[in-house]
């Protein structure tokens, strides 16, 4: 899975914070957030599926 190979620590760097916008993400941070959103969406869809009945 790509999330395990993405380093989640560089979401925001000191250079980004010195620009005055602490919410500005680095490229690596964008991939981490994207992966978290995709995983959360997949978990939501899996949780709302009806239970399968065995025949």
Buried (B, 14 or more C-beta within 10 A) or exposed (E): EEEEEBEBEBBBBEEBEEEEEEEEBBEBBEBBEBBEEEEEEEEEEEEEEEEEEEE
